[in-house]
Each structure stands twice: as structure tokens, then as C-alpha cells.
Amino acid sequence: MAPPVAAPGQSANPKLVAAGRKLFMGGKIADHLPACMACHGATGRGLLPWFPRLAGQHQAYVIAQLQAFKDKTRTNDPHAIMRTVAGKLSTAQMTALAAYVHTL
């Protein structure tokens, strides 16, 4: 089932957004997950050309891309950075991150 979709700047679930923000800003050391902001910037605007903008992306799109990296069906990430990171993400973590970046 797809997560609820909200307009940019809003989210259907504030707790989900908070969980996503925590992962985006600080990662999760216990799971060896780096903070997304380290590459994509604290505002999610990206550092082109290597690290694309995430801010405002649709939740379903973000989840689909993270899943594609995890499944290794998307392979355009230099040095397999996103395949490695996404490979460690749970579905719940992907959903939380997608909810958060949608609000940026």
C-alpha cells in the first residue's frame, strides 16, 4: 500500500516526518547509515552534479528510487554509494525519509 501523499511543505503524518528528519540529519550509527544531509545538504537542495536535489520530491517517487537502489535495478550512483546506503534502509525508514524530504 502506498503511503499517503501530501502537498510539498506538508506531510500526512508529523511523527513520520520527525523520524525522517532524524535520519536525514543524523543518520543511524547503529545501522551504519550516514546522514543524508552529508551529501544532499541540510536543506536537501543537493550538490550537483553528484548529489541531486531531494527537497520537495514526491513521496512515492523517493520511495521508488530508494527501493530501486536497494534492489540494484538503479545503478547510476558513482561508487555504488546509494546502493550501499539504500541496501541498509528498511521500508519504514524509506517511508519516513520520503515524508521528510517532501516537506523541504
C-alpha positions in Angstrom: 0.0 0.0 0.0 1.4 3.4 -0.9 2.0 6.0 1.8 -0.3 9.0 2.0 0.6 11.8 -0.3 0.8 15.4 0.8 1.4 18.7 -0.9 5.0 20.0 -0.8 5.7 21.6 2.5 3.2 19.4 4.2 3.0 15.8 5.4 0.2 13.5 6.3 2.0 12.3 9.5 4.1 14.6 11.7 5.7 11.7 13.6 6.8 10.1 10.3 8.3 13.4 9.2 10.1 13.7 12.5 11.5 10.2 12.1 12.6 11.0 8.6 14.2 14.3 9.7 16.2 12.4 12.4 17.6 10.0 9.8 18.2 12.7 7.2 20.1 15.0 9.6 21.9 12.4 11.7 21.8 9.0 10.1 21.7 6.0 12.4 25.0 4.9 13.7 23.8 1.5 14.9 22.7 0.6 11.4 25.8 2.2 9.8 23.6 4.7 8.0 25.2 8.0 7.1 23.2 11.2 7.4 21.6 12.1 4.0 22.5 15.7 4.6 26.2 14.9 4.3 25.8 14.5 0.6 22.4 16.1 -0.3 22.9 19.2 2.0 20.9 20.2 5.1 18.2 21.7 3.0 18.0 18.8 0.6 18.8 21.0 -2.4 21.7 18.7 -3.4 25.2 19.3 -4.5 25.1 18.9 -8.3 26.1 17.1 -10.4 26.8 14.2 -7.9 24.1 14.6 -5.3 20.7 15.5 -6.6 18.0 17.7 -5.1 15.7 15.8 -2.8 13.7 18.8 -1.4 10.1 18.7 -2.4 10.2 15.4 -4.2 7.0 13.3 -4.2 7.0 10.7 -1.5 6.1 7.8 -3.9 9.0 8.8 -6.2 11.5 8.9 -3.4 10.4 5.5 -2.1 10.6 4.0 -5.6 14.1 5.4 -6.2 15.4 4.2 -2.8 13.9 0.7 -3.5 15.5 0.7 -6.9 18.9 1.4 -5.4 18.3 -1.3 -2.7 17.3 -3.8 -5.4 20.2 -2.7 -7.5 17.9 -2.0 -10.5 19.1 1.6 -10.4 22.9 1.7 -10.8 23.8 5.3 -11.8 25.3 6.1 -8.5 29.1 6.6 -8.5 31.0 4.0 -6.4 27.6 2.4 -5.5 27.1 4.9 -2.7 23.3 4.9 -2.9 23.1 1.2 -3.5 25.1 0.7 -0.3 23.1 3.2 1.8 19.6 2.1 0.5 20.6 -1.5 1.0 20.6 -0.8 4.7 17.3 1.0 4.8 14.1 -0.7 6.0 10.8 0.1 4.3 9.8 2.1 7.3 13.0 4.2 7.1 12.4 4.8 3.4 8.9 5.9 4.1 10.0 8.3 6.8 12.7 9.8 4.7 10.3 10.3 1.8 7.8 12.0 4.1 10.6 14.3 5.4 12.2 15.4 2.1 8.7 16.1 0.7 8.4 18.8 3.3 11.6 20.6 2.4 
